[in-house]
């Protein structure tokens, strides 16, 4: 595909359940980001992958959150034991490489609602 | 102090008006700057990069003031379709992680 692809686009889950969100970056992009955006709020950085390097996990809000990126391409963000405050849109983005001068392109997001 | 700060607005302007937003950043080591546009319930999309010398793209002009640590976005001849939230994005030198401001909401009315 031409752009960043995310799935599911919408997910409603019960409190305490685990969820997995998938991101397929633009082909050839080595940098991949996860952000989340709560209603009316700004984008909150979660995690950054660059090639085969160890990810920067400094933005993950708790140990219930984890992410992996297999084969330098597709990434999965996992939220365990979901809480209502996890409700947000989770945005994945990619760029040809991280750093200055590289535009990042966002997917349409996965809208998560925890009930 | 937040790393990137923006007036949330909303800025409510008539069609044809000129409107300007500022964004301040706290880290003097910041090196790259961008404006993104986000429509309601949509993903952010790059509007324009901000260069040291300033840059213009049609009705949009972006400027950087390093001494005062702010960037600006000027929109001339506003259109209804310009209604959106404008996000200021800053990348610190040596960092790979862009920091987003909370955005400034623009509403252009007939």
HADDOCK unambig.tbl for C-alpha pairs under 7 A between the chains (distance, minus, plus):
assign (segid A and resid 41 and name CA) (segid B and resid 102 and name CA) 6.13 0.50 0.50
assign (segid A and resid 42 and name CA) (segid B and resid 100 and name CA) 6.85 0.50 0.50
assign (segid A and resid 42 and name CA) (segid B and resid 101 and name CA) 6.24 0.50 0.50
assign (segid A and resid 42 and name CA) (segid B and resid 102 and name CA) 3.97 0.50 0.50
assign (segid A and resid 42 and name CA) (segid B and resid 103 and name CA) 6.84 0.50 0.50
assign (segid A and resid 43 and name CA) (segid B and resid 100 and name CA) 6.01 0.50 0.50
assign (segid A and resid 43 and name CA) (segid B and resid 102 and name CA) 6.95 0.50 0.50
assign (segid A and resid 98 and name CA) (segid B and resid 96 and name CA) 5.13 0.50 0.50
assign (segid A and resid 99 and name CA) (segid B and resid 95 and name CA) 6.39 0.50 0.50
assign (segid A and resid 99 and name CA) (segid B and resid 96 and name CA) 4.26 0.50 0.50
assign (segid A and resid 100 and name CA) (segid B and resid 32 and name CA) 5.74 0.50 0.50
assign (segid A and resid 100 and name CA) (segid B and resid 91 and name CA) 6.84 0.50 0.50
assign (segid A and resid 101 and name CA) (segid B and resid 32 and name CA) 6.75 0.50 0.50
assign (segid A and resid 105 and name CA) (segid B and resid 45 and name CA) 6.92 0.50 0.50
assign (segid A and resid 106 and name CA) (segid B and resid 43 and name CA) 6.17 0.50 0.50
assign (segid A and resid 106 and name CA) (segid B and resid 44 and name CA) 6.52 0.50 0.50
assign (segid A and resid 107 and name CA) (segid B and resid 43 and name CA) 6.53 0.50 0.50
assign (segid A and resid 108 and name CA) (segid B and resid 42 and name CA) 6.34 0.50 0.50
assign (segid A and resid 108 and name CA) (segid B and resid 43 and name CA) 5.18 0.50 0.50
assign (segid A and resid 109 and name CA) (segid B and resid 43 and name CA) 6.78 0.50 0.50
